[in-house]
């Protein structure tokens, strides 16, 4: 079973792209490949074939052909993806020759899933499902919906793409689409790294899949593509944050960054992330790069007390100037409070508006440090009422109770 799982992770996206190129239907390709992996799980117990991807491709193709025969009349009425004739022929040759090296059309599949016609959350879910083969139940858990709801969302997304082209975009459109995939990956990562609801402090497995998506994207995009540095920065950012996953909870309770046991951080991942960032030292400021540099400051500090909060605050100021994001302003205020005191942080929060619990929670924490206990209690009450994450809500209750 371990061999099947590893090949699933390594080959799902490549095989899926080839099947889409050949049969021009996302549902057929996905169902056929899933059936092939199910067959592999049953039959490979006696030994893995010499060319596992070719075996899976052949098996998937048989399943698809059987289904096409069964629905021959209906198929003529179904919309098909637009696929160039030479790409279809190449995919056919690859599947006909069991010994051929598999061509890699994953970039086409990744960019199709990031089509502008799809809402970002639907595009993120479809990308995880089709490019990485993440089970629908896991995607549902990531986005805090039921499995049937996510299955229906994925079905709608596939149907919306039914008449689109499997061709590679060019020029500015290619750059824009790659940027959208990067944003989708970070959306999925953020949903897993800091769940807005439910009992989990972090959903490490789902966060890891988002990291894997960025790895796939970096592997398949052209090396001279504009904005390639931001992909490196994004991967570094996600790895630095993901490296702290095992230290973020203790007995299901939230452990804040200053209190985390840094021995439990994944230092090999931190080292890989720092190696990605080193060549970008002279690169112009960009959103993912600045966020990665902020995360790196935490990673290189031996203890929480050694954190260079002034540098972090300066990076947040650059990031806010670039993005104008109120979330960045909130994070900048926290950093300024650490560097200059709570009242300096509170001054940056004046007039800021954000939905959810994070703004009143931050304001309550800074008011508490400033000795404004009644105002702090009111802010914590507001944050508790707005928070749907069990662990974070328990932490906020503890901070409010400290006021007693």
Kinemage of the C-alpha trace (Angstrom):
@kinemage 1
@onewidth
@group {chain A} dominant
@subgroup {mainchain}
@vectorlist {calphas} color= white
{ca unk a 1} P 0.000 0.000 0.000
{ca unk a 2} L 2.902 2.348 0.727
{ca unk a 3} L 4.084 2.013 -2.894
{ca unk a 4} L 0.628 2.933 -4.206
{ca unk a 5} L 0.444 5.984 -1.947
{ca unk a 6} L 3.879 7.195 -3.014
{ca unk a 7} L 3.107 6.774 -6.704
{ca unk a 8} L -0.218 8.539 -6.131
{ca unk a 9} L 1.661 11.551 -4.734
{ca unk a 10} L 4.332 11.485 -7.443
{ca unk a 11} L 2.311 10.660 -10.541
{ca unk a 12} L -1.347 11.583 -10.069
{ca unk a 13} L -1.090 15.038 -11.642
{ca unk a 14} L 1.002 13.901 -14.617
{ca unk a 15} L -1.294 10.951 -15.380
{ca unk a 16} L -4.377 13.086 -14.923
{ca unk a 17} L -3.089 15.670 -17.387
{ca unk a 18} L -2.375 13.019 -20.017
{ca unk a 19} L -5.838 11.518 -19.664
{ca unk a 20} L -7.454 14.957 -19.917
{ca unk a 21} L -5.443 15.670 -23.065
{ca unk a 22} L -6.590 12.401 -24.616
{ca unk a 23} L -10.255 12.237 -23.605
{ca unk a 24} L -11.025 15.950 -23.146
{ca unk a 25} L -13.274 15.378 -20.143
{ca unk a 26} L -12.248 16.088 -16.556
{ca unk a 27} L -14.795 13.711 -15.044
{ca unk a 28} L -13.736 10.781 -17.224
{ca unk a 29} L -10.051 11.318 -16.548
{ca unk a 30} L -10.544 11.659 -12.800
{ca unk a 31} L -12.851 8.647 -12.435
{ca unk a 32} L -10.706 6.451 -14.664
{ca unk a 33} L -7.518 7.288 -12.783
{ca unk a 34} L -9.166 6.782 -9.396
{ca unk a 35} L -10.361 3.344 -10.565
{ca unk a 36} L -6.833 2.523 -11.711
{ca unk a 37} L -5.334 3.369 -8.328
{ca unk a 38} L -8.053 1.346 -6.611
{ca unk a 39} L -7.138 -1.608 -8.814
{ca unk a 40} L -3.458 -1.078 -7.983
{ca unk a 41} L -4.176 -1.159 -4.272
{ca unk a 42} L -5.864 -4.538 -4.743
{ca unk a 43} L -3.399 -6.190 -7.118
{ca unk a 44} L 0.048 -4.799 -6.279
{ca unk a 45} L 0.241 -6.725 -3.015
{ca unk a 46} L 1.987 -9.488 -4.956
{ca unk a 47} L 4.504 -7.076 -6.473
{ca unk a 48} L 4.740 -3.664 -8.074
{ca unk a 49} L 4.951 -3.728 -11.909
{ca unk a 50} L 8.162 -2.673 -13.642
{ca unk a 51} L 6.602 0.568 -14.918
{ca unk a 52} L 3.898 1.586 -12.401
{ca unk a 53} L 2.810 4.816 -14.183
{ca unk a 54} L 2.352 2.971 -17.487
{ca unk a 55} L 0.346 0.258 -15.717
{ca unk a 56} L -1.902 2.896 -14.155
{ca unk a 57} L -2.288 4.752 -17.440
{ca unk a 58} L -3.266 1.580 -19.303
{ca unk a 59} L -5.725 0.563 -16.592
{ca unk a 60} L -7.287 4.014 -16.448
{ca unk a 61} L -7.638 4.060 -20.201
{ca unk a 62} L -9.492 0.713 -20.161
{ca unk a 63} L -11.888 2.029 -17.511
{ca unk a 64} L -12.539 5.159 -19.548
{ca unk a 65} L -13.106 3.253 -22.791
{ca unk a 66} L -15.572 0.950 -21.014
{ca unk a 67} L -17.472 3.949 -19.708
{ca unk a 68} L -17.488 5.657 -23.083
{ca unk a 69} L -18.995 2.557 -24.672
{ca unk a 70} L -21.664 2.471 -21.989
{ca unk a 71} L -22.634 6.110 -22.520
{ca unk a 72} L -21.959 6.434 -26.251
{ca unk a 73} L -25.172 8.290 -27.002
{ca unk a 74} L -24.928 10.669 -24.057
{ca unk a 75} L -21.286 11.456 -24.800
{ca unk a 76} L -22.158 13.013 -28.139
{ca unk a 77} L -24.200 15.614 -26.276
{ca unk a 78} L -21.549 16.485 -23.688
{ca unk a 79} L -19.238 19.494 -24.039
{ca unk a 80} L -15.545 18.665 -24.432
{ca unk a 81} L -12.411 20.571 -23.567
{ca unk a 82} L -10.684 22.159 -26.535
{ca unk a 83} L -7.420 20.234 -26.981
{ca unk a 84} L -4.975 20.711 -29.843
{ca unk a 85} L -4.797 17.754 -32.242
{ca unk a 86} L -1.031 17.345 -31.824
{ca unk a 87} L -1.397 17.206 -28.027
{ca unk a 88} L -4.090 14.542 -28.332
{ca unk a 89} L -1.857 12.542 -30.650
{ca unk a 90} L 1.091 12.861 -28.269
{ca unk a 91} L -1.031 11.689 -25.364
{ca unk a 92} L -2.278 8.770 -27.444
{ca unk a 93} L 1.284 7.747 -28.346
{ca unk a 94} L 2.346 7.950 -24.710
{ca unk a 95} L -0.475 5.666 -23.662
{ca unk a 96} L 0.125 3.275 -26.529
{ca unk a 97} L 3.807 2.767 -25.672
{ca unk a 98} L 4.105 1.200 -22.225
{ca unk a 99} L 7.832 1.858 -22.179
{ca unk a 100} L 7.639 5.543 -23.139
{ca unk a 101} L 8.659 8.268 -20.730
{ca unk a 102} L 5.561 10.083 -19.571
{ca unk a 103} L 5.252 13.564 -20.970
{ca unk a 104} L 4.469 16.241 -18.394
{ca unk a 105} L 1.377 18.278 -19.136
{ca unk a 106} L 0.713 19.220 -15.522
{ca unk a 107} L 1.183 22.919 -16.194
{ca unk a 108} L -1.802 22.861 -18.555
{ca unk a 109} L -3.880 21.123 -15.894
{ca unk a 110} L -2.787 23.476 -13.116
{ca unk a 111} L -3.613 26.536 -15.207
{ca unk a 112} L -6.944 25.085 -16.339
{ca unk a 113} L -7.972 24.610 -12.702
{ca unk a 114} L -7.043 28.254 -12.064
{ca unk a 115} L -9.320 29.508 -14.833
{ca unk a 116} L -10.575 33.058 -14.162
{ca unk a 117} L -14.188 31.900 -14.531
{ca unk a 118} L -13.925 29.992 -11.236
{ca unk a 119} L -14.237 31.565 -7.777
{ca unk a 120} L -10.908 31.303 -5.940
{ca unk a 121} L -12.152 28.804 -3.371
{ca unk a 122} L -13.619 26.538 -6.065
{ca unk a 123} L -10.415 26.821 -8.076
{ca unk a 124} L -8.382 25.916 -4.983
{ca unk a 125} L -10.530 22.862 -4.298
{ca unk a 126} L -10.429 21.700 -7.924
{ca unk a 127} L -6.655 22.168 -8.096
{ca unk a 128} L -6.093 20.081 -4.975
{ca unk a 129} L -8.400 17.378 -6.321
{ca unk a 130} L -7.229 17.143 -9.932
{ca unk a 131} L -3.560 18.126 -9.718
{ca unk a 132} L -2.636 16.478 -6.409
{ca unk a 133} L -5.368 13.864 -6.059
{ca unk a 134} L -6.369 15.036 -2.572
{ca unk a 135} L -9.518 13.151 -1.488
{ca unk a 136} L -12.739 15.145 -1.564
{ca unk a 137} L -13.328 14.517 2.159
{ca unk a 138} L -9.970 16.101 3.030
{ca unk a 139} L -10.697 19.129 0.847
{ca unk a 140} L -14.093 19.486 2.535
{ca unk a 141} L -12.406 19.455 5.927
{ca unk a 142} L -9.958 22.095 4.783
{ca unk a 143} L -12.699 24.492 3.671
{ca unk a 144} L -15.040 23.694 6.578
{ca unk a 145} L -17.914 22.207 4.592
{ca unk a 146} L -19.471 18.751 4.442
{ca unk a 147} L -18.147 16.180 1.989
{ca unk a 148} L -21.388 16.192 -0.095
{ca unk a 149} L -21.238 19.998 -0.284
{ca unk a 150} L -17.638 19.901 -1.488
{ca unk a 151} L -18.432 17.129 -3.975
{ca unk a 152} L -21.210 19.289 -5.431
{ca unk a 153} L -18.876 22.298 -5.567
{ca unk a 154} L -16.269 20.278 -7.443
{ca unk a 155} L -18.892 19.022 -9.880
{ca unk a 156} L -20.021 22.577 -10.624
{ca unk a 157} L -16.422 23.662 -11.160
{ca unk a 158} L -15.774 20.807 -13.616
{ca unk a 159} L -18.929 21.684 -15.550
{ca unk a 160} L -17.942 25.339 -15.718
{ca unk a 161} L -14.654 24.341 -17.355
{ca unk a 162} L -16.246 21.907 -19.795
{ca unk a 163} L -16.025 24.254 -22.785
{ca unk a 164} L -12.646 25.787 -21.942
{ca unk a 165} L -9.322 25.204 -23.662
{ca unk a 166} L -6.563 22.912 -22.429
{ca unk a 167} L -4.038 25.111 -24.241
{ca unk a 168} L -1.263 26.952 -22.448
{ca unk a 169} L -1.903 30.678 -22.131
{ca unk a 170} L 0.853 32.960 -23.385
{ca unk a 171} L 2.468 36.242 -22.406
{ca unk a 172} L 0.759 38.286 -19.721
{ca unk a 173} L -2.102 35.807 -19.460
{ca unk a 174} L 0.341 33.042 -18.511
{ca unk a 175} L 1.930 35.236 -15.827
{ca unk a 176} L -1.489 36.214 -14.463
{ca unk a 177} L -2.672 32.608 -14.358
{ca unk a 178} L 0.478 31.436 -12.537
{ca unk a 179} L -0.010 34.256 -10.025
{ca unk a 180} L -3.568 33.032 -9.510
{ca unk a 181} L -2.352 29.489 -8.828
{ca unk a 182} L 0.102 30.868 -6.276
{ca unk a 183} L -2.712 32.793 -4.580
{ca unk a 184} L -4.882 29.668 -4.604
{ca unk a 185} L -2.109 27.625 -2.987
{ca unk a 186} L -1.623 30.222 -0.258
{ca unk a 187} L -5.389 30.401 0.303
{ca unk a 188} L -5.466 26.640 0.863
{ca unk a 189} L -2.394 26.810 3.099
{ca unk a 190} L -3.829 29.608 5.224
{ca unk a 191} L -7.115 27.735 5.634
{ca unk a 192} L -5.151 24.766 6.986
{ca unk a 193} L -2.508 26.650 8.953
{ca unk a 194} L -4.965 28.849 10.855
{ca unk a 195} L -8.431 27.241 10.601
{ca unk a 196} L -11.191 29.762 11.129
{ca unk a 197} L -13.477 27.211 12.769
{ca unk a 198} L -13.463 23.764 14.305
{ca unk a 199} L -11.287 22.144 16.975
{ca unk a 200} L -7.931 22.077 15.176
{ca unk a 201} L -5.070 24.456 15.874
{ca unk a 202} L -3.510 23.477 12.543
{ca unk a 203} L -4.455 20.911 9.890
{ca unk a 204} L -0.936 19.806 9.108
{ca unk a 205} L -1.803 17.279 6.408
{ca unk a 206} L -3.835 19.726 4.371
{ca unk a 207} L -1.223 22.470 4.849
{ca unk a 208} L 1.383 20.047 3.551
{ca unk a 209} L -0.679 19.461 0.396
{ca unk a 210} L -0.730 23.202 -0.259
{ca unk a 211} L 3.055 23.266 0.089
{ca unk a 212} L 3.238 20.370 -2.369
{ca unk a 213} L 1.127 22.327 -4.852
{ca unk a 214} L 3.663 25.161 -4.850
{ca unk a 215} L 6.455 22.631 -5.368
{ca unk a 216} L 4.607 21.232 -8.395
{ca unk a 217} L 4.011 24.728 -9.738
{ca unk a 218} L 7.706 25.659 -9.432
{ca unk a 219} L 8.626 22.401 -11.140
{ca unk a 220} L 6.446 22.916 -14.208
{ca unk a 221} L 6.511 26.670 -14.922
{ca unk a 222} L 9.189 28.033 -17.285
{ca unk a 223} L 12.353 29.082 -15.447
{ca unk a 224} L 12.425 32.458 -17.189
{ca unk a 225} L 8.816 33.321 -16.345
{ca unk a 226} L 8.303 36.806 -14.946
{ca unk a 227} L 7.584 36.612 -11.232
{ca unk a 228} L 9.443 33.327 -10.758
{ca unk a 229} L 11.235 34.836 -7.720
{ca unk a 230} L 7.889 35.270 -5.989
{ca unk a 231} L 7.217 31.539 -6.355
{ca unk a 232} L 10.497 30.835 -4.566
{ca unk a 233} L 9.538 33.351 -1.894
{ca unk a 234} L 6.074 31.811 -1.521
{ca unk a 235} L 7.497 28.329 -1.036
{ca unk a 236} L 9.979 29.685 1.525
{ca unk a 237} L 7.175 31.507 3.362
{ca unk a 238} L 4.963 28.432 3.520
{ca unk a 239} L 7.816 26.171 4.607
{ca unk a 240} L 8.873 28.549 7.385
{ca unk a 241} L 5.326 28.680 8.720
{ca unk a 242} L 4.761 24.956 8.222
{ca unk a 243} L 8.002 24.133 10.035
{ca unk a 244} L 6.350 25.179 13.315
{ca unk a 245} L 3.358 22.867 13.011
{ca unk a 246} L 4.345 20.415 15.772
{ca unk a 247} L 4.930 23.202 18.286
{ca unk a 248} L 1.670 25.096 17.740
{ca unk a 249} L -0.422 22.965 20.065
{ca unk a 250} L 0.011 21.203 23.386
{ca unk a 251} L -2.764 18.896 24.605
{ca unk a 252} L -5.056 20.426 21.935
{ca unk a 253} L -4.426 23.920 23.319
{ca unk a 254} L -3.015 26.759 21.243
{ca unk a 255} L 0.644 27.623 21.895
{ca unk a 256} L 1.564 31.118 20.744
{ca unk a 257} L 4.814 31.721 18.881
{ca unk a 258} L 6.749 33.192 21.863
{ca unk a 259} L 5.878 30.143 23.971
{ca unk a 260} L 6.642 27.447 21.397
{ca unk a 261} L 9.350 24.861 21.997
{ca unk a 262} L 11.719 25.708 19.162
{ca unk a 263} L 13.323 22.292 19.404
{ca unk a 264} L 10.086 20.932 17.886
{ca unk a 265} L 10.379 23.095 14.798
{ca unk a 266} L 11.429 21.279 11.615
{ca unk a 267} L 14.875 22.818 11.190
{ca unk a 268} L 15.586 20.983 7.945
{ca unk a 269} L 12.601 22.764 6.388
{ca unk a 270} L 13.801 26.084 7.810
{ca unk a 271} L 17.209 25.490 6.223
{ca unk a 272} L 15.617 24.730 2.844
{ca unk a 273} L 13.505 27.870 3.075
{ca unk a 274} L 16.511 30.025 3.959
{ca unk a 275} L 18.401 28.600 0.974
{ca unk a 276} L 15.517 29.712 -1.261
{ca unk a 277} L 15.554 33.212 0.232
{ca unk a 278} L 19.312 33.816 0.088
{ca unk a 279} L 19.446 34.517 -3.695
{ca unk a 280} L 16.508 36.927 -3.284
{ca unk a 281} L 18.331 39.244 -0.873
{ca unk a 282} L 18.751 41.915 -3.548
{ca unk a 283} L 15.344 41.386 -5.189
{ca unk a 284} L 12.892 44.305 -5.151
{ca unk a 285} L 10.236 44.208 -2.404
{ca unk a 286} L 7.263 41.987 -3.243
{ca unk a 287} L 4.402 40.641 -1.103
{ca unk a 288} L 5.464 37.007 -0.688
{ca unk a 289} L 9.117 37.976 -0.314
{ca unk a 290} L 8.418 40.462 2.479
{ca unk a 291} L 6.210 37.941 4.295
{ca unk a 292} L 8.922 35.308 3.942
{ca unk a 293} L 11.542 37.687 5.345
{ca unk a 294} L 9.289 38.335 8.329
{ca unk a 295} L 8.854 34.596 8.910
{ca unk a 296} L 12.623 34.173 8.568
{ca unk a 297} L 13.238 36.658 11.397
{ca unk a 298} L 11.255 34.397 13.715
{ca unk a 299} L 13.018 31.304 12.399
{ca unk a 300} L 16.559 32.563 12.971
{ca unk a 301} L 15.941 33.948 16.469
{ca unk a 302} L 17.346 31.446 19.025
{ca unk a 303} L 14.667 32.489 21.523
{ca unk a 304} L 11.564 34.668 21.422
{ca unk a 305} L 13.445 37.375 23.322
{ca unk a 306} L 16.042 37.527 20.543
{ca unk a 307} L 13.472 38.359 17.847
{ca unk a 308} L 14.307 41.547 15.954
{ca unk a 309} L 10.896 43.160 16.170
{ca unk a 310} L 12.108 46.460 14.735
{ca unk a 311} L 13.112 44.744 11.471
{ca unk a 312} L 9.813 42.859 11.408
{ca unk a 313} L 7.881 46.098 11.894
{ca unk a 314} L 9.858 47.736 9.080
{ca unk a 315} L 9.068 44.840 6.731
{ca unk a 316} L 5.385 45.072 7.632
{ca unk a 317} L 5.477 48.807 6.871
{ca unk a 318} L 6.866 48.022 3.391
{ca unk a 319} L 4.251 45.325 2.917
{ca unk a 320} L 1.437 47.646 3.937
{ca unk a 321} L 2.666 50.267 1.502
{ca unk a 322} L 2.614 47.654 -1.278
{ca unk a 323} L -0.751 46.091 -0.477
{ca unk a 324} L -2.779 48.529 1.589
{ca unk a 325} L -4.120 45.474 3.429
{ca unk a 326} L -5.845 46.004 6.799
{ca unk a 327} L -4.617 42.539 7.850
{ca unk a 328} L -1.045 43.711 7.261
{ca unk a 329} L -1.779 46.840 9.333
{ca unk a 330} L -2.971 44.590 12.162
{ca unk a 331} L 0.186 42.493 12.027
{ca unk a 332} L 2.331 45.611 11.799
{ca unk a 333} L 0.653 46.991 14.919
{ca unk a 334} L 1.524 43.832 16.846
{ca unk a 335} L 5.168 44.070 15.723
{ca unk a 336} L 5.370 47.781 16.582
{ca unk a 337} L 3.911 47.026 20.016
{ca unk a 338} L 6.689 44.505 20.610
{ca unk a 339} L 9.353 46.970 19.468
{ca unk a 340} L 8.024 50.243 20.925
{ca unk a 341} L 5.364 49.351 23.487
{ca unk a 342} L 1.621 48.592 23.486
{ca unk a 343} L 0.410 52.179 23.071
{ca unk a 344} L 2.408 52.568 19.850
{ca unk a 345} L 0.687 49.440 18.547
{ca unk a 346} L -2.735 50.652 19.643
{ca unk a 347} L -2.210 53.915 17.748
{ca unk a 348} L -1.849 51.917 14.522
{ca unk a 349} L -5.130 50.109 15.224
{ca unk a 350} L -7.146 53.344 15.535
{ca unk a 351} L -9.815 53.419 12.851
{ca unk a 352} L -8.992 49.943 11.562
{ca unk a 353} L -11.944 47.718 10.671
{ca unk a 354} L -11.790 43.957 10.099
{ca unk a 355} L -14.411 41.217 10.414
{ca unk a 356} L -13.823 38.318 12.763
{ca unk a 357} L -12.030 37.951 16.061
{ca unk a 358} L -8.410 38.798 15.303
{ca unk a 359} L -8.672 42.594 15.517
{ca unk a 360} L -10.523 42.727 18.883
{ca unk a 361} L -8.214 39.989 20.196
{ca unk a 362} L -5.107 41.989 19.284
{ca unk a 363} L -6.585 45.199 20.639
{ca unk a 364} L -7.538 43.417 23.870
{ca unk a 365} L -4.015 42.033 24.279
{ca unk a 366} L -2.416 45.453 23.788
{ca unk a 367} L -4.902 47.138 26.114
{ca unk a 368} L -4.143 44.496 28.729
{ca unk a 369} L -0.423 45.219 28.457
{ca unk a 370} L -1.138 48.935 28.678
{ca unk a 371} L -3.095 48.448 31.919
{ca unk a 372} L -6.482 49.370 30.414
{ca unk a 373} L -8.265 46.413 31.970
{ca unk a 374} L -11.925 47.335 31.481
{ca unk a 375} L -11.410 48.115 27.796
{ca unk a 376} L -9.334 44.964 27.387
{ca unk a 377} L -12.118 42.844 28.886
{ca unk a 378} L -14.674 44.318 26.466
{ca unk a 379} L -12.385 43.571 23.521
{ca unk a 380} L -11.807 39.988 24.650
{ca unk a 381} L -15.576 39.484 25.048
{ca unk a 382} L -16.064 40.752 21.486
{ca unk a 383} L -13.304 38.480 20.180
{ca unk a 384} L -14.699 35.423 21.987
{ca unk a 385} L -18.147 36.033 20.538
{ca unk a 386} L -16.652 36.310 17.024
{ca unk a 387} L -14.312 33.297 17.176
{ca unk a 388} L -15.361 29.913 15.745
{ca unk a 389} L -12.068 28.089 16.348
{ca unk a 390} L -12.288 26.067 19.552
{ca unk a 391} L -8.614 26.320 20.557
{ca unk a 392} L -8.375 30.049 19.849
{ca unk a 393} L -11.613 30.731 21.706
{ca unk a 394} L -10.287 28.849 24.755
{ca unk a 395} L -7.090 30.901 24.636
{ca unk a 396} L -9.092 34.144 24.470
{ca unk a 397} L -11.197 33.070 27.460
{ca unk a 398} L -8.019 32.396 29.416
{ca unk a 399} L -6.668 35.851 28.602
{ca unk a 400} L -9.930 37.459 29.633
{ca unk a 401} L -9.988 35.451 32.838
{ca unk a 402} L -6.460 36.667 33.628
{ca unk a 403} L -8.016 40.097 34.114
{ca unk a 404} L -9.694 38.875 37.278
